[in-house]
Structures are given as C-alpha cells and as structure tokens.
Amino acid sequence: MTGKQIGWALRNGLVDVPVDLARGDFDKALQMGEAALSRGESPVSYTAAGPGDIVLGANGNELGAQLGALAGTLARRSGVRRIMICGGDTSGHAGGNWGLRL
C-alpha cells in the first residue's frame, strides 16, 4: 500500500526524495528536500516504498526518529507551514522532536 501511495504522489507532482538512512544519506535527503522546497515543490521522503526496499536489520524506532528529524529540519529551514507525516512510528517521533505530545 505504501508503494502505491508514494507512486500516486510522484505521478501527481510531488518530488521524489528517497532516504537511505542505513547508508547515512540523511544529509543527501536534506539537500534534496531543501532544493525541492526552494523551487516551490513538495518533496515526498520515505525509507521504503514496499517490501523490496526493506532495510535488513534496521531499527524502526531509529528510522522513525531520523525521518522525524528530517521533516523538522526541513520545516524550520524552509519556513513551510504544513507537513504531512504518514506512519505511526515516524509521526510519533516527529511530534516528539517538535515537543508535541501525541
């Protein structure tokens, strides 16, 4: 289902910003996201678009925390006022990074 949602977003104008946190691509994803936002585009970031993308040995809490940090950093640096975060772990960690109690 996630892959279908990401595919729909990309076919409908969002910019692909895949994140391979297992390889330490946080800074690359941050740069790609900032570039998209500076052009007035909306990035869609994800660590896996489906079962074939699963990172073996990945810690879900760590991935969620890093994606939350990525979203928070992009929001602060760009001044964007709205962010949509999907996924329970990711949204929980993002909210925690921003001081929200979910």
N, C-alpha and C positions, 0 to 999 in steps of 0.2 A: 504494500500500500504506500509506503514512504516513497519508493521509487516512482510510482505513478504521480504522486503529489509533486515531487520535485520536477519530474518531466513536464507536467502541466505548467508549473511556474515558469520554467525555462522557455517553453513554447509560447508563453504569453507575456514575454518581455522582461522577466527578471534575469539577472546576470549570474552566471554560474561561478560560485566561489567555493569549490570543494576544499575540505580541510583534512589533511593527513597528519593528524596530531602525533601519530606513532612515529612519524619521521621528523617531527619537530617543525612542521610547517605553519606554526602559529603566526610568525611574522609575515610569511608569504601571504597567508589568508588575510591578515590585517591590511597589508598593502593593496591587495586586490579589492577588498571591500571598500577601503578608503577611495580608491580610484573610481570605482563604480558610483559611489555616493557623490564624489566631486563632479561627476558628469550628469548628476541628476537621475541616476539609475538606481534600481533596487536590487541589492545582492541577495542571493539565497545561499546560505552556508550550511554544510552538512558533512558528517564524517562517513556516512554510508547511505547509499541510495537503494540498497537492497541486500539480500543475503550474500551475494557475491562480493560485496565490499566489506564484509565484517573483518575487523581487525582482531586477529587471534591474540589472546592474552590481554586485550585492552581492559582497563578498569573503567566501567561505566560511570562511576562517580567522578573519576578524574576527567574523562571526556566531557561529561556534563559541565563540570566546573570550568574547563578551558573554553568550551563553546559559550558559556555564560559570560566569561571574561572577555571573549572576543566581541560579543554583542554589546556589552557595556562600554568597552573601549571605543568601538565604532560610534556608538551613540554620543559619548562625551566629546570625541574629537570632531564629529561632523555636525553636531547640533540637531541631528534628526530627532523628531519628536515622537515617532511611533516605531515600535519594533514588534514583530510577531515572532514568538518563540513556540515551537511545537516540540512535544516530548516532555514527559513528566520529570525525568531527571534533569534535563537541560533547563527547563523553565524554573525548576526549584533552585538550581544552583545560580541561575542568572538573577533571580529575585534575591537570593542570599547575598550575592555580590553587590547588589544595589541597596541592601539594607531592608528589603521587603520581607514581611512575614507572610508566607503562603500557607 
